[in-house]
Amino acid sequence: MQSVPRLPRGGVIVLDARGDDRALRVTWHHEADLVVLSLWRENVCTGSFRLAVDEVPDLIDALRAGLGATYDATRSPAS
């Protein structure tokens, strides 16, 4: 069973598809106008990225575009 860091208040933890107790933690810091994306392995933070709140829509757009392309590819009929 994977051990995952405690869920942060106002955030989410996403488990890595590779397993090995890897996770991405997303934590909002409204007081600083940023979101912290941190990479975890077991209970150790191995890296973090501070994303300014005004850059969040660009990240969401990129994720949405990639997700849309994936769904389009899986729905298109085989040649």
GUDREN-911233 format. One record per residue (C-alpha): x, y, z; residue in three letters. Coordinates in steps of 0.1 Angstrom, whole numbers, padded with zeros to 4 digits, always signed. Layout:
<kefis>
XYZALA
...
</kefis>
This chain:
<kefis>
+0000+0000+0000MET
+0013+0035-0009GLN
+0020+0059+0019SER
+0009+0094+0008VAL
+0016+0127+0025PRO
-0013+0142+0044ARG
-0038+0161+0022LEU
-0030+0198+0025PRO
-0058+0221+0034ARG
-0071+0236+0002GLY
-0052+0213-0020GLY
-0051+0179-0037VAL
-0027+0149-0040ILE
-0025+0130-0073VAL
-0008+0096-0073LEU
+0018+0089-0100ASP
+0008+0062-0125ALA
+0043+0046-0120ARG
+0035+0039-0084GLY
+0066+0037-0061ASP
+0050+0061-0036ASP
+0052+0090-0060ARG
+0027+0118-0059ALA
+0021+0154-0070LEU
+0007+0177-0043ARG
-0011+0209-0054VAL
-0014+0235-0026THR
-0031+0269-0029TRP
-0014+0298-0010HIS
-0040+0325-0014HIS
-0021+0348+0010GLU
+0009+0348-0014ALA
-0012+0347-0047ASP
+0004+0314-0058LEU
+0000+0277-0062VAL
+0027+0253-0052VAL
+0032+0221-0072LEU
+0054+0197-0052SER
+0067+0162-0061LEU
+0067+0136-0034TRP
+0084+0103-0031ARG
+0072+0084+0000GLU
+0070+0112+0026ASN
+0098+0133+0012VAL
+0093+0163-0010CYS
+0118+0160-0039THR
+0110+0192-0057GLY
+0086+0221-0059SER
+0074+0248-0083PHE
+0057+0280-0074ARG
+0031+0291-0099LEU
+0017+0326-0098ALA
-0021+0328-0096VAL
-0022+0347-0129ASP
-0004+0319-0146GLU
-0028+0292-0135VAL
-0052+0297-0165PRO
-0023+0290-0189ASP
-0016+0257-0171LEU
-0053+0248-0171ILE
-0055+0256-0209ASP
-0025+0234-0216ALA
-0040+0205-0196LEU
-0074+0210-0213ARG
-0058+0210-0248ALA
-0038+0179-0241GLY
-0068+0161-0226LEU
-0090+0171-0256GLY
-0064+0158-0281ALA
-0062+0125-0262THR
-0100+0121-0262TYR
-0102+0130-0299ASP
-0075+0104-0307ALA
-0093+0076-0288THR
-0127+0085-0303ARG
-0117+0087-0339SER
-0125+0055-0360PRO
-0096+0032-0369ALA
-0083+0035-0404SER
</kefis>
